[in-house]
């Protein structure tokens, strides 16, 4: 298979990342905003050379939120593409993970703000395209799972 110059340009403008959809006991999902930006998104980031997606997620969560992921709770929800929120002309390709957090998240590193939001409600925040189009719908599904699990525990 040959690649055309436009294919190569597309690959050069593709940013590969991992991100967490963390859902708390209330079914809310965690969003973060990087310093100097306006869009809220999932915590996560770029993979370093030789890192597995889960290793990269663990490193990024520690750097950005000062807490850990519960590795046994992590499961891949798929790979999704969307326009990059903070890099015009680029796209992100993100492997999204459902991930439990160990410890209380706090804004650290490049993160200026974090917020827990109800993915089933109207979210009146500027959202990154990946978050708006893919992560929030997945978080709604995870919220339903948490709700169903909590209901079955009460029976």
Backbone as ProteinMPNN parsed JSONL, in Angstrom:
{"seq_chain_A": "XXXXXXXXXXXXXXXXXXXXXXXXXXXXXXXXXXXXXXXXXXXXXXXXXXXXXXXXXXXXXXXXXXXXXXXXXXXXXXXXXXXXXXXXXXXXXXXXXXXXXXXXXXXXXXXXXXXXXXXXXXXXXXXXXXXXXXXXXXXXXXXXXXXXXXXXXXX", "coords_chain_A": {"N_chain_A": [[0.839, -1.175, 0.0], [0.539, 2.204, -0.828], [1.195, 5.498, 0.35], [-0.324, 8.654, 0.104], [0.745, 12.095, -0.279], [-1.151, 13.637, 1.143], [-2.151, 11.776, 2.972], [0.11, 11.383, 4.54], [0.425, 13.963, 5.557], [-1.922, 14.112, 7.062], [-1.35, 12.173, 9.01], [0.791, 13.432, 10.284], [-0.525, 15.503, 11.493], [-1.984, 14.267, 13.42], [-2.613, 13.602, 16.745], [-1.772, 11.377, 19.139], [-3.326, 10.116, 21.983], [-4.143, 9.158, 25.394], [-6.949, 8.863, 27.547], [-8.921, 9.337, 30.519], [-12.111, 8.304, 31.575], [-13.418, 9.034, 34.306], [-15.641, 8.094, 36.763], [-17.54, 9.026, 39.5], [-19.094, 7.899, 42.636], [-21.575, 9.111, 42.568], [-22.135, 9.143, 39.947], [-21.078, 11.147, 38.449], [-18.797, 12.625, 36.116], [-15.316, 13.303, 35.715], [-13.89, 16.301, 34.612], [-11.288, 18.267, 33.159], [-9.429, 21.336, 32.861], [-6.877, 22.715, 31.022], [-4.156, 24.899, 31.85], [-4.312, 28.171, 30.567], [-6.136, 27.621, 28.575], [-9.534, 27.144, 27.311], [-11.322, 25.041, 26.985], [-12.923, 22.23, 28.47], [-12.003, 18.878, 29.276], [-11.306, 15.303, 29.253], [-9.092, 13.958, 31.739], [-5.725, 13.138, 30.914], [-3.298, 12.311, 28.36], [-0.507, 12.559, 26.061], [1.192, 9.646, 24.837], [4.321, 8.494, 25.93], [7.456, 7.59, 24.415], [7.598, 4.134, 23.899], [5.757, 3.546, 25.907], [2.948, 1.773, 27.235], [-0.59, 2.129, 26.588], [-2.04, 2.062, 29.069], [-0.001, 2.445, 30.966], [0.79, 5.03, 30.233], [-1.565, 6.42, 30.807], [-1.697, 6.095, 33.577], [0.618, 7.508, 34.375], [0.021, 10.098, 33.389], [-2.333, 10.749, 34.837], [-1.329, 10.834, 37.442], [0.523, 12.97, 37.152], [-1.187, 15.086, 36.381], [-3.332, 15.126, 38.208], [-2.452, 14.362, 40.691], [-3.081, 11.958, 41.896], [-3.817, 8.414, 41.807], [-4.608, 5.809, 39.402], [-6.983, 3.199, 39.662], [-5.841, 0.407, 38.666], [-7.017, -2.138, 38.269], [-9.636, -1.491, 37.796], [-9.69, -0.347, 35.345], [-10.709, -0.186, 31.971], [-10.597, -0.46, 28.484], [-12.48, 1.627, 26.38], [-12.521, 2.046, 23.766], [-11.169, 3.464, 20.682], [-11.07, 6.742, 19.556], [-11.604, 9.502, 17.306], [-11.239, 13.038, 16.919], [-11.5, 16.608, 16.276], [-8.681, 18.449, 17.474], [-8.743, 20.198, 20.529], [-7.074, 22.303, 21.36], [-5.152, 22.724, 19.457], [-5.144, 24.034, 16.557], [-6.064, 22.782, 13.338], [-5.205, 20.227, 13.815], [-5.867, 16.803, 14.748], [-7.103, 14.633, 17.319], [-6.407, 11.327, 18.327], [-7.748, 9.204, 20.422], [-7.427, 6.772, 22.944], [-9.868, 5.817, 25.003], [-10.451, 5.239, 28.404], [-12.416, 3.668, 30.881], [-12.01, 4.458, 34.178], [-11.239, 4.039, 37.556], [-10.43, 6.222, 40.241], [-7.8, 6.472, 42.616], [-7.52, 8.025, 45.512], [-7.846, 11.561, 46.206], [-8.555, 13.682, 43.566], [-6.74, 16.554, 42.436], [-6.025, 19.744, 41.032], [-3.071, 19.796, 39.247], [0.269, 20.049, 37.892], [-0.077, 20.848, 34.514], [-2.745, 21.399, 34.74], [-5.346, 23.608, 35.363], [-7.912, 23.766, 36.36], [-10.457, 21.664, 37.723], [-13.466, 19.748, 37.502], [-16.387, 18.039, 38.574], [-18.944, 16.675, 36.685], [-22.383, 16.089, 35.834], [-23.043, 13.737, 33.506], [-25.484, 13.273, 32.338], [-26.909, 15.557, 32.371], [-27.485, 18.959, 31.154], [-24.496, 20.409, 30.187], [-22.953, 23.234, 30.947], [-20.454, 24.264, 30.021], [-17.512, 25.087, 28.136], [-16.642, 22.54, 25.96], [-14.167, 20.196, 24.888], [-13.998, 18.872, 21.552], [-13.669, 16.0, 21.455], [-14.479, 15.258, 24.009], [-17.136, 16.257, 24.108], [-18.365, 14.88, 21.909], [-17.751, 12.153, 22.174], [-16.726, 11.238, 24.767], [-18.549, 12.196, 26.785], [-21.065, 10.967, 26.02], [-20.241, 8.271, 26.451], [-19.69, 8.412, 29.175], [-22.265, 8.811, 30.143], [-23.348, 6.292, 29.719], [-21.707, 4.85, 31.487], [-22.524, 6.011, 33.864], [-25.137, 5.058, 34.033], [-24.517, 2.369, 34.405], [-23.258, 2.5, 36.94], [-25.402, 3.404, 38.453], [-27.234, 1.265, 38.161], [-25.724, -0.758, 39.324], [-25.507, 0.232, 41.958], [-28.226, 0.173, 42.667], [-28.717, -2.591, 42.61], [-27.141, -3.394, 44.716], [-28.579, -2.466, 46.855], [-30.766, -4.102, 47.032]], "CA_chain_A": [[0.0, 0.0, 0.0], [1.282, 3.453, -0.856], [0.51, 6.611, 1.003], [-0.244, 9.904, -0.639], [1.205, 13.195, 0.579], [-2.21, 14.075, 2.062], [-2.183, 10.799, 4.055], [1.251, 11.671, 5.415], [0.108, 15.208, 6.263], [-2.931, 13.775, 8.061], [-0.663, 11.48, 10.108], [1.6, 14.422, 10.997], [-1.424, 16.358, 12.267], [-2.718, 13.413, 14.336], [-2.01, 13.539, 18.07], [-2.26, 10.162, 19.81], [-3.414, 10.312, 23.422], [-5.01, 8.306, 26.209], [-7.71, 9.7, 28.478], [-9.747, 8.6, 31.473], [-13.466, 8.693, 31.941], [-13.535, 8.671, 35.716], [-17.001, 8.32, 37.244], [-17.617, 8.857, 40.953], [-20.249, 7.134, 43.129], [-22.796, 9.83, 42.192], [-22.289, 9.043, 38.501], [-20.49, 12.313, 37.799], [-17.513, 12.366, 35.466], [-14.319, 14.34, 35.966], [-13.35, 17.056, 33.489], [-10.19, 19.162, 33.521], [-9.087, 22.409, 31.927], [-5.447, 23.029, 31.078], [-3.777, 26.295, 32.03], [-4.245, 28.96, 29.34], [-7.119, 27.151, 27.588], [-10.909, 27.316, 27.776], [-12.124, 23.818, 26.832], [-12.81, 21.141, 29.445], [-11.78, 17.578, 28.636], [-10.918, 14.225, 30.157], [-7.67, 13.942, 32.078], [-4.934, 12.197, 30.133], [-2.298, 12.985, 27.553], [0.252, 11.844, 25.03], [2.02, 8.505, 25.215], [5.769, 8.649, 25.761], [8.082, 6.51, 23.64], [7.66, 2.826, 24.53], [4.736, 3.356, 26.934], [1.652, 1.19, 26.898], [-1.647, 3.102, 26.891], [-2.376, 2.087, 30.486], [1.121, 3.082, 31.666], [0.706, 6.464, 29.941], [-2.699, 6.95, 31.556], [-1.305, 6.138, 34.977], [1.574, 8.608, 34.524], [-0.672, 11.368, 33.165], [-3.245, 11.006, 35.966], [-0.496, 11.25, 38.576], [1.07, 14.299, 36.875], [-2.236, 16.098, 36.26], [-4.309, 15.127, 39.296], [-1.819, 14.024, 41.957], [-3.637, 10.724, 42.458], [-3.516, 7.224, 41.0], [-5.755, 5.088, 38.863], [-7.139, 1.828, 40.142], [-5.586, -0.339, 37.419], [-7.954, -3.255, 38.082], [-10.924, -0.955, 37.355], [-9.541, 0.239, 34.013], [-11.021, -0.966, 30.773], [-10.636, 0.355, 27.277], [-13.812, 1.84, 25.808], [-12.345, 2.193, 22.328], [-10.305, 4.521, 20.143], [-11.942, 7.725, 18.925], [-10.938, 10.659, 16.711], [-11.98, 14.302, 16.925], [-10.603, 17.76, 16.151], [-7.965, 18.817, 18.699], [-9.322, 21.397, 21.134], [-6.121, 23.385, 21.592], [-4.145, 22.776, 18.398], [-5.872, 24.183, 15.295], [-5.574, 22.016, 12.2], [-4.809, 18.889, 14.252], [-6.899, 15.908, 15.273], [-6.633, 13.701, 18.333], [-6.858, 9.943, 18.312], [-7.673, 8.902, 21.848], [-7.978, 5.561, 23.544], [-10.579, 6.22, 26.216], [-10.549, 4.193, 29.421], [-13.154, 3.82, 32.128], [-10.958, 4.318, 35.187], [-11.466, 4.497, 38.919], [-9.3, 6.971, 40.8], [-7.401, 6.171, 43.991], [-7.105, 9.296, 46.09], [-8.64, 12.735, 45.838], [-7.901, 14.445, 42.507], [-6.561, 17.992, 42.598], [-5.353, 20.327, 39.876], [-1.611, 19.767, 39.363], [0.939, 20.116, 36.589], [-0.632, 21.821, 33.568], [-4.187, 21.535, 34.959], [-5.724, 24.795, 36.127], [-9.227, 23.608, 36.988], [-11.166, 20.405, 37.511], [-14.86, 19.813, 37.908], [-17.192, 16.839, 38.381], [-20.204, 17.052, 36.031], [-23.367, 15.036, 35.568], [-23.066, 13.575, 32.05], [-26.861, 13.195, 31.878], [-27.499, 16.898, 32.432], [-26.862, 19.937, 30.265], [-23.211, 20.854, 30.717], [-22.773, 24.612, 30.487], [-19.022, 24.552, 29.988], [-16.942, 24.799, 26.818], [-16.103, 21.181, 25.946], [-13.351, 19.756, 23.755], [-14.813, 18.027, 20.673], [-13.609, 14.592, 21.856], [-15.297, 15.138, 25.216], [-18.531, 16.483, 23.727], [-18.903, 13.919, 20.939], [-17.486, 10.751, 22.498], [-16.549, 10.911, 26.191], [-19.774, 12.423, 27.566], [-21.998, 9.846, 25.797], [-19.733, 7.078, 27.146], [-19.861, 8.646, 30.612], [-23.689, 8.572, 30.43], [-23.497, 4.829, 29.831], [-21.061, 4.43, 32.734], [-23.39, 6.47, 34.967], [-26.232, 4.077, 34.115], [-23.935, 1.16, 35.001], [-23.06, 2.772, 38.367], [-26.74, 3.472, 39.035], [-27.763, -0.1, 38.194], [-24.927, -1.487, 40.317], [-25.917, 0.711, 43.28], [-29.572, -0.341, 42.924], [-28.664, -4.032, 42.897], [-26.541, -3.562, 46.035], [-29.59, -2.134, 47.858], [-31.812, -5.14, 47.075]], "C_chain_A": [[0.889, 1.245, 0.0], [0.474, 4.529, -0.144], [0.694, 7.858, 0.166], [0.273, 10.995, 0.285], [0.129, 13.647, 1.565], [-2.365, 13.092, 3.228], [-1.068, 11.072, 5.056], [1.011, 12.949, 6.207], [-0.916, 14.94, 7.36], [-2.285, 13.097, 9.259], [0.165, 12.452, 10.934], [0.736, 15.307, 11.883], [-2.276, 15.562, 13.258], [-1.953, 13.289, 15.646], [-2.612, 12.339, 18.787], [-2.181, 10.348, 21.327], [-4.192, 9.174, 24.077], [-5.736, 9.237, 27.171], [-8.62, 8.824, 29.321], [-11.146, 9.189, 31.549], [-13.646, 8.149, 33.348], [-14.932, 9.052, 36.184], [-17.018, 8.059, 38.745], [-18.9, 8.111, 41.347], [-21.576, 7.792, 42.776], [-23.043, 9.777, 40.685], [-21.755, 10.246, 37.744], [-19.147, 11.924, 37.181], [-16.598, 13.575, 35.637], [-13.855, 14.969, 34.65], [-12.265, 17.99, 34.005], [-10.027, 20.232, 32.446], [-7.619, 22.752, 32.127], [-5.241, 24.532, 31.205], [-3.699, 26.989, 30.671], [-5.209, 28.52, 28.254], [-8.523, 27.351, 28.154], [-11.719, 26.028, 27.765], [-11.845, 22.804, 27.942], [-12.746, 19.814, 28.702], [-11.487, 16.53, 29.697], [-9.453, 14.379, 30.533], [-6.957, 12.865, 31.257], [-3.895, 12.961, 29.334], [-1.598, 12.054, 26.59], [1.045, 10.688, 25.633], [3.48, 8.863, 24.995], [6.287, 7.438, 24.979], [8.131, 5.221, 24.46], [6.616, 2.567, 25.604], [3.529, 2.606, 26.394], [0.59, 2.241, 27.196], [-1.978, 3.186, 28.385], [-1.256, 2.712, 31.33], [1.085, 4.597, 31.461], [-0.434, 7.103, 30.734], [-2.348, 7.094, 33.028], [-0.356, 7.317, 35.244], [0.862, 9.96, 34.407], [-1.614, 11.719, 34.324], [-2.456, 11.464, 37.184], [0.021, 12.673, 38.367], [0.0, 15.387, 36.924], [-3.121, 16.226, 37.487], [-3.723, 14.773, 40.656], [-2.416, 12.816, 42.642], [-3.307, 9.572, 41.511], [-4.795, 6.71, 40.351], [-5.803, 3.726, 39.534], [-7.042, 0.94, 38.912], [-6.59, -1.465, 37.188], [-9.318, -2.769, 37.589], [-10.877, -0.475, 35.906], [-9.944, -0.738, 32.913], [-11.141, -0.02, 29.595], [-12.067, 0.419, 26.758], [-13.74, 2.035, 24.304], [-11.419, 3.341, 21.978], [-11.195, 5.436, 19.309], [-11.111, 8.876, 18.379], [-11.855, 11.87, 16.749], [-10.988, 15.434, 16.676], [-9.947, 18.067, 17.495], [-8.519, 20.134, 19.229], [-8.361, 22.57, 21.16], [-5.04, 23.51, 20.528], [-4.86, 22.825, 17.05], [-5.216, 23.402, 14.157], [-5.122, 20.614, 12.544], [-6.037, 18.113, 14.718], [-6.276, 15.065, 16.377], [-7.209, 12.327, 18.027], [-6.645, 9.46, 19.733], [-8.203, 7.523, 22.154], [-8.573, 6.013, 24.873], [-10.733, 5.019, 27.134], [-11.552, 4.589, 30.488], [-12.114, 3.555, 33.201], [-11.421, 4.854, 36.533], [-10.224, 5.209, 39.413], [-9.055, 6.549, 42.239], [-6.812, 7.447, 44.574], [-7.971, 10.42, 45.569], [-7.932, 13.522, 44.741], [-7.83, 15.932, 42.854], [-5.811, 18.499, 41.366], [-3.853, 20.382, 40.133], [-1.02, 19.871, 37.959], [0.325, 21.207, 35.726], [-2.13, 22.058, 33.762], [-4.473, 22.74, 35.846], [-7.011, 24.583, 36.91], [-9.748, 22.203, 36.742], [-12.563, 20.533, 38.088], [-15.503, 18.448, 37.663], [-18.521, 17.296, 37.785], [-21.098, 15.828, 35.872], [-23.474, 14.877, 34.056], [-24.478, 13.469, 31.475], [-27.564, 14.534, 31.862], [-26.873, 17.783, 31.355], [-25.581, 20.428, 30.927], [-22.927, 22.228, 30.119], [-21.323, 25.051, 30.618], [-18.549, 24.365, 28.557], [-16.254, 23.424, 26.865], [-15.247, 20.947, 24.714], [-14.219, 18.856, 22.872], [-14.813, 16.545, 21.061], [-14.511, 14.344, 23.071], [-16.776, 15.227, 24.86], [-19.105, 15.322, 22.909], [-18.745, 12.459, 21.348], [-17.479, 10.457, 24.0], [-17.827, 11.109, 27.004], [-20.814, 11.342, 27.275], [-21.54, 8.546, 26.471], [-19.91, 7.216, 28.655], [-21.327, 8.457, 31.02], [-23.942, 7.076, 30.607], [-22.89, 4.323, 31.137], [-21.892, 4.843, 33.946], [-24.547, 5.497, 35.15], [-25.743, 2.787, 34.761], [-23.759, 1.329, 36.504], [-24.403, 2.777, 39.075], [-27.342, 2.08, 39.191], [-27.052, -0.926, 39.25], [-25.333, -1.078, 41.737], [-27.307, 0.216, 43.644], [-29.541, -1.811, 43.305], [-28.029, -4.283, 44.27], [-27.555, -3.294, 47.153], [-30.657, -3.216, 48.002], [-31.577, -6.161, 48.145]], "O_chain_A": [[1.87, 1.32, 0.741], [-0.752, 4.468, -0.055], [1.758, 8.08, -0.411], [0.244, 10.838, 1.505], [0.446, 14.003, 2.699], [-2.672, 13.505, 4.346], [-1.275, 11.0, 6.268], [1.349, 13.022, 7.389], [-0.799, 15.475, 8.463], [-2.625, 13.404, 10.402], [0.237, 12.318, 12.156], [1.202, 15.808, 12.907], [-3.188, 16.116, 13.871], [-0.781, 12.912, 15.654], [-3.821, 12.288, 19.015], [-1.133, 10.685, 21.879], [-4.809, 8.348, 23.405], [-5.203, 10.275, 27.562], [-9.032, 7.738, 28.915], [-11.331, 10.405, 31.582], [-13.977, 6.981, 33.553], [-15.357, 10.195, 36.021], [-16.57, 7.01, 39.209], [-19.694, 7.738, 40.484], [-22.598, 7.112, 42.691], [-24.044, 10.304, 40.2], [-21.954, 10.359, 36.534], [-18.46, 11.021, 37.658], [-17.055, 14.716, 35.695], [-13.48, 14.272, 33.707], [-12.317, 18.447, 35.147], [-10.428, 20.058, 31.295], [-7.173, 23.038, 33.238], [-6.05, 25.329, 30.729], [-3.095, 26.464, 29.735], [-5.117, 28.995, 27.122], [-8.686, 27.686, 29.327], [-12.719, 25.933, 28.478], [-10.695, 22.554, 28.304], [-13.35, 19.646, 27.642], [-11.427, 16.833, 30.888], [-8.657, 14.876, 29.737], [-7.527, 11.818, 30.951], [-3.64, 14.134, 29.606], [-2.031, 10.929, 26.341], [1.502, 10.748, 26.775], [3.829, 9.468, 23.982], [5.627, 6.401, 24.903], [8.643, 5.212, 25.579], [6.582, 1.473, 26.167], [3.139, 2.783, 25.24], [0.84, 3.157, 27.979], [-2.175, 4.283, 28.907], [-1.53, 3.424, 32.296], [1.32, 5.359, 32.399], [-0.282, 8.201, 31.269], [-2.669, 8.105, 33.652], [-0.518, 8.035, 36.231], [1.075, 10.854, 35.225], [-1.676, 12.876, 34.739], [-2.874, 12.388, 37.882], [-0.031, 13.493, 39.283], [0.24, 16.477, 37.443], [-3.613, 17.315, 37.783], [-4.414, 14.871, 41.67], [-2.272, 12.662, 43.855], [-2.594, 9.757, 40.525], [-5.903, 7.117, 40.7], [-4.773, 3.176, 39.924], [-8.026, 0.738, 38.2], [-6.976, -1.727, 36.049], [-10.08, -3.552, 37.022], [-11.922, -0.224, 35.306], [-9.586, -1.916, 32.918], [-11.707, 1.068, 29.697], [-12.771, -0.589, 26.701], [-14.767, 2.173, 23.64], [-10.95, 4.082, 22.842], [-11.97, 4.976, 18.469], [-10.047, 9.193, 18.912], [-13.074, 11.753, 16.629], [-9.782, 15.254, 16.841], [-10.59, 17.956, 18.539], [-8.739, 21.075, 18.465], [-8.781, 23.715, 20.998], [-4.114, 24.309, 20.673], [-5.15, 21.783, 16.462], [-3.992, 23.364, 14.028], [-4.694, 19.874, 11.658], [-7.082, 18.68, 15.035], [-5.071, 14.813, 16.372], [-8.331, 12.188, 17.541], [-5.511, 9.323, 20.194], [-9.278, 7.138, 21.695], [-7.871, 6.521, 25.746], [-11.096, 3.927, 26.699], [-11.543, 5.728, 30.954], [-11.411, 2.546, 33.15], [-11.928, 5.971, 36.635], [-9.103, 4.849, 39.052], [-9.998, 6.3, 42.99], [-5.735, 7.888, 44.172], [-8.731, 10.252, 44.614], [-6.814, 13.989, 44.956], [-8.734, 16.488, 43.477], [-5.054, 17.757, 40.74], [-3.415, 20.953, 41.132], [-1.74, 19.787, 36.964], [0.219, 22.357, 36.152], [-2.726, 22.84, 33.022], [-3.916, 22.874, 36.936], [-7.189, 25.146, 37.991], [-9.512, 21.619, 35.683], [-12.815, 21.302, 39.016], [-15.205, 17.782, 36.672], [-19.158, 18.204, 38.318], [-20.628, 14.694, 35.788], [-23.948, 15.79, 33.38], [-24.658, 13.563, 30.261], [-28.695, 14.637, 31.389], [-25.877, 17.419, 30.73], [-25.588, 20.817, 32.095], [-22.689, 22.353, 28.917], [-21.011, 26.067, 31.239], [-19.126, 23.561, 27.825], [-15.391, 23.183, 27.709], [-15.558, 21.438, 23.628], [-15.087, 18.149, 23.384], [-15.86, 15.9, 21.001], [-15.215, 13.336, 23.138], [-17.571, 14.378, 25.26], [-20.204, 14.843, 23.19], [-19.526, 11.612, 20.913], [-18.151, 9.531, 24.453], [-18.155, 10.264, 27.837], [-21.411, 10.829, 28.222], [-22.364, 7.803, 27.004], [-20.242, 6.245, 29.334], [-21.601, 7.991, 32.126], [-24.653, 6.652, 31.518], [-23.475, 3.477, 31.814], [-21.959, 4.116, 34.937], [-24.902, 5.149, 36.277], [-26.452, 2.179, 35.563], [-24.07, 0.416, 37.27], [-24.537, 2.224, 40.167], [-27.898, 1.757, 40.241], [-27.677, -1.695, 39.98], [-25.486, -1.929, 42.613], [-27.556, -0.127, 44.8], [-30.253, -2.235, 44.215], [-28.346, -5.279, 44.92], [-27.42, -3.818, 48.259], [-31.378, -3.24, 49.0], [-32.372, -7.088, 48.298]]}, "name": "protein", "num_of_chains": 1, "seq": "XXXXXXXXXXXXXXXXXXXXXXXXXXXXXXXXXXXXXXXXXXXXXXXXXXXXXXXXXXXXXXXXXXXXXXXXXXXXXXXXXXXXXXXXXXXXXXXXXXXXXXXXXXXXXXXXXXXXXXXXXXXXXXXXXXXXXXXXXXXXXXXXXXXXXXXXXXX"}
